[in-house]
Amino acid sequence: MGEKLVVIGAGMASGRMLEYLFEADPDRYEVTLFGAEPRGNYNRIMLSPVLAGEKSYEDIVTHDAAWYAEHGVDCQFGKTITRIDRAARTVYADGVETTFDKLVVATGSAPFIIPIAGKDLPGVMAFRDLDDVNRMVAAAERPNARAVVIGGGLLGLEAAAALRNRGMEVVVLHLMGHLMERQLDPAAGYLLQRELEGRGIKIHCKAQTKAILGEDRVEAVLLEDGTVYDADIVVMAVGIRPETRIATDAGLQVERGIVVDDQMRTSDPDILALGECVEHQGVVYGLVAPLYDMAKVAAKTLTGTEAAFKPVQTATQLKVTGVNLYSAGDFAEADDREEIVLRDASVGVYKRVVLKQDKIIGAVLYGETGDGAWYFDLLKRGENVTEMRDTLIFGQAYQGGAQLDPMAAVAALPDDAEICGCNGVCKSTITGAIAEKGLTSLDDVRSHTKASASCGTCTGLVEQLLAATLGDAYNPAAVQPMCPCTDLGHDDVRRLIVAKGLKSMPAVMQELEWKTSCGCAKCRPALNYYLLSTWPGEYEDDNQSRFINERVHANIQKDGTYSVVPRMWGGLTNSRELRAIADVADKFAIPTVKVTGGQRIDLLGVKKEDLPAVWADLNAAGMVSGAAYAKGLRTVKTCVGSDWCRFGTQDSTGLGVRIEKFMWGSWTPAKVKMAVSGCPRNCAEATCKDVGVICVDSGYEIHFAGAAGLDIKGTEVLCHAKTEDEAMEIIVALTQLYREQGRYLERIYKWAKRVGSDSIKANVVDDLAKRRHYFERFVYSQKFAQVDPWQERVNGKDAHEFAALAEFGMPQQAAE
Amino acid sequence: MTDWIAIGSINDIPRRGARCVKSPIGTIAVFRTVDDKVYAIEDRCPHRGGPLSQGIVHGAQVTCPLHNWVFSLETGEAQGADEGQVRTFALRLEGEVIYIDADLAMAIAAE
């Protein structure tokens, strides 16, 4: 058995340390990992995009349950260590006692809450973990909600921009004279302020907060100067302090942080510490790059390998979509320094490079940050820049007569130039891994080198390196863009439609920088669906972006004629409907009449110009479109159930009819076929449908994610419902979840495989509030969807579709 | 002398859409792009005879509704890896009225 290693804190630093540890010596330790949050490690830097709605939590998980299981980590999430007993080599957490041979303290930092009246009111929150994000998102969903963010630093501004993005009224209170004063000089601070104000964020600098006001919860914030800002939530983002309490209690040496040596050992050599909770040579670190260096050193110390942590310089980028800002080093003014400044106010570009004794010691870039890595590289290597001084401010592309080609700039970087600041990955590491391991995609590079895997701001550089190294063999399509009109994938597009409030196709194409003027036959129908399902009642369906079948509400056949399928609820029909169908077939000389697999009657070979007249006759007999052409609810197939069958346990026909009447007209990512069987003999073949119900004595077994087309797949059981009402609610909520998450043309079984059945169950089975939520959203969207498209066209809509524009030279004309 | 025949108003065709004109040589598809340019091509995909007028119009191209071949409305050539060509017909726009050059169609019909 291995030695016992206990790790306190499941954050980015300890997560990275475990990776290094398992890589170096997978069997040496039995690891127990405690985390105060009820979840494993995720990329905390990316909480801002999650808050902004541009990424989901799933996107930022770095270690999932499978990873922990694979490495035999005993995960104790949601458990806070309350005490370390060094003599007994034991830690205590909520009734759990665990002994250790080695202990790693990675408790991170806690947000600093300014000690003012009202700081404990409900509605006051920090911006530190996923729970905070969820609280803010919930607050932003209320109409006209207002947020006051205290702190105009990196974190505060990312929170402010994200909340604004979600539609909140946002005020930022900042104690200092300009924003992000630790990273920016006043000029760049001004540009940033102007940009944020342009987005509707109110910025109040030199704001001294006096108190948070409110009775039962936050109502407003009062400043020393008497200003009052109304607030539904107050986000405190004024700073962090190392979380050192248990270390202090255990008698370890603690100053500002837990004191560690170059090997990451605390004053007790069997106890290591790393991350934001430590202090090394009097310095406490808060950015991720040095923490990852610590992780590397700690892993080596644990495996008995020589290693030493060296202080590093760091650079900063703000992660607010649409704001480009980069700063590195020291840029304060002083007598022994010179500076080179480039301003172009009209396009919002500001660049400032600070020199001392002909070397770069600091750089601030706003608006155009592509050269950040280059300046930072020059800074770190302390290169004398006298030779290039005249053109230094224009960037790397202007050095040595090189052309203005971004690829050339990347190609020209020295091998040891740092590309990914977060993970300390240099150019040669990336190009080496691409060559040796045959990497071809961004994801490959991320998983092999970690470059671009944390904050993601170097993604462009990594892609350029891929392109420069692989040449034409690099196919960025490995990230699966929706179509050649964009580099974004379906999920990104959907998320950005919501996050940016994009409500028309031109808005999407403009804001997401489509490469074509009006899309293509792949992206237009997808965008039309995403807009329609995201903004029911607001977005106007774009007929010209629909495939012909959905445009004319019939199915095109190989000869250009159409097939017409009237709806038969749950597969039920009657003599009156059948007579009308027979009459239509005779009247319009319809060559083929066939029964479909979904218990409907199909009239094949109808001429396009006859469609409205055919529909008029079917409408007159009470029939509406069967939507046999739709990426939407097609059919609910049923058996005769307890009405007739001697084995039937429930009214399967009735439930099928009820589902179909409730859900018809809804558009979905791909077609949805359902079935209800009255007993487990399953005559309606419900177990190969997108959604199926098997009635049993005790109620309704709900199945989903079956397929019987290109792929054959039996359904999975979603849950058991006791009543018909409950079954309805679950089926509707499931469909709505699919409508919101499914990629266009992705059937339910593929969606379920991608997102995982567990997450689907968590949303529509386990959590009643969420289920209700999805149900209600479906009901709302149905208000605009349940209009019979045939009737509309019988009444004259889209008449141009069904008539020729003109004729010429035809025999009857010639006769005139 | 070109025989220009009026076939209707540009407003009768939806933007990014098409209408059909019946002629002695079969249906001709008349397209209107997002920027109000008009084009006419044979309404028959050389692949399997799909009615191109029923396809999705994007830029100055149309995607066939049957098997997604894409054609340039300007040249009638199949795009991408597919090889094929549809006939194009000259159009003239005077104000809102679209005229088609009927000579080609009539000449083919007379053959």
Contacts between the chains, C-beta under 8 A, distances in Angstrom:
chain1	res1	chain2	res2	distance
A	516	B	58	6.9
A	516	B	59	6.0
A	517	B	34	6.5
A	517	B	35	7.5
A	517	B	59	5.7
A	518	B	16	6.3
A	518	B	33	8.0
A	518	B	34	4.6
A	518	B	58	5.5
A	518	B	59	6.2
A	519	B	58	5.6
A	520	B	56	7.9
A	520	B	58	4.7
A	520	B	59	7.9
A	520	B	61	7.9
A	520	B	63	7.3
A	521	B	55	7.1
A	521	B	56	4.1
A	521	B	58	6.2
A	521	B	63	3.6
A	521	B	68	6.7
A	521	B	70	7.3
A	524	B	56	6.2
A	524	B	58	6.6
A	525	B	56	7.3
A	543	B	14	7.3
A	543	B	17	8.0
A	544	B	14	5.8
A	544	B	15	6.9
A	544	B	16	4.1
A	544	B	17	5.1
A	544	B	56	7.3
A	544	B	57	6.8
A	545	B	16	7.6
A	545	B	56	6.9
A	546	B	56	7.9
A	547	B	56	6.9
A	547	B	65	6.9
A	548	B	54	4.2
A	548	B	55	7.1
A	548	B	65	4.4
A	551	B	54	8.0
A	552	B	54	8.0
A	556	B	51	7.9
A	556	B	54	6.5
A	556	B	65	5.6
A	556	B	66	7.2
A	558	B	48	6.8
A	558	B	49	7.8
A	558	B	66	6.9
A	559	B	49	7.4
A	560	B	49	7.4
A	560	B	50	7.1
A	560	B	51	4.4
A	560	B	54	7.5
A	800	B	12	6.3
A	800	B	13	7.5
A	800	B	14	6.9
A	800	B	19	6.4
A	804	B	19	7.1
A	804	B	20	4.7
A	804	B	21	6.4
A	804	B	22	5.3
A	804	B	27	7.8
A	805	B	7	5.8
A	805	B	8	4.7
A	805	B	12	6.0
A	805	B	13	7.0
A	805	B	19	3.7
A	805	B	20	6.3
A	805	B	21	5.3
A	805	B	30	6.1
A	806	B	5	8.0
A	806	B	6	7.8
A	806	B	7	3.9
A	806	B	8	5.3
A	806	B	21	4.9
A	806	B	22	7.5
A	807	B	21	6.9
A	807	B	22	4.2
A	807	B	23	7.2
A	808	B	5	4.9
A	808	B	7	7.1
A	808	B	21	7.0
A	808	B	22	7.7
A	808	B	23	5.8
A	808	B	100	7.4
A	808	B	102	5.7
A	808	B	105	7.7
A	809	B	23	5.6
A	809	B	24	4.5
A	809	B	102	6.4
A	809	B	105	6.4
A	809	B	106	5.6
A	809	B	109	6.5
A	810	B	22	6.0
A	810	B	23	7.3
A	810	B	24	6.5
